[in-house]
Amino acid sequence: MESGPAIFAGMVFALFGGGLLVWTAARARHREPVAHGVSPVASASLATLVALITLALGVWCFTRL
């Protein structure tokens, strides 16, 4: 019964992290800003870091099944 919340949380983290990583890569590839008013390198780096952290949290949730 406790695996339901772990699956849900893992999917949320994995989908958000994957979506953010794809979106950041697409913006950087087209040389468009990831965040307005911020250094392009800093915003892309921070967005990539957050995406990787959320993907790692998703994997961690799936290992708790």
TAQUI-V294454 format. One record per backbone hydrogen bond with DSSP energy under -0.5 kcal/mol. CO is the residue of the C=O (numbers start at 1). NH is the residue of the N-H. E is the energy in kcal/mol with one decimal. If there is no record, write none. Layout:
CO|NH|E / CO|NH|E
//
This chain:
1|4|-0.7 / 2|6|-0.9 / 3|7|-2.5 / 4|8|-2.5 / 5|9|-2.8 / 6|10|-2.4 / 7|11|-2.4 / 8|12|-2.4 / 9|13|-2.6 / 10|14|-2.5 / 11|15|-2.8 / 12|16|-2.4 / 13|17|-2.7 / 14|18|-2.5 / 15|19|-2.5 / 16|20|-2.7 / 17|21|-2.2 / 18|22|-2.4 / 19|23|-2.6 / 20|24|-2.5 / 21|25|-2.2 / 22|26|-2.3 / 23|27|-2.4 / 24|28|-2.5 / 25|29|-2.4 / 26|30|-1.7 / 27|32|-2.9 / 28|31|-1.1 / 35|38|-1.1 / 39|43|-2.7 / 40|44|-2.0 / 41|45|-2.3 / 42|46|-2.6 / 43|47|-2.4 / 44|48|-2.2 / 45|49|-2.4 / 46|50|-2.5 / 47|51|-2.3 / 48|52|-2.4 / 49|53|-2.2 / 50|54|-2.4 / 51|55|-2.2 / 52|56|-2.2 / 53|57|-2.2 / 54|58|-2.1 / 55|59|-2.3 / 56|60|-2.4 / 57|61|-2.4 / 58|62|-2.0 / 59|63|-1.6 / 60|64|-0.6 / 61|64|-0.9 / 62|65|-1.1
//
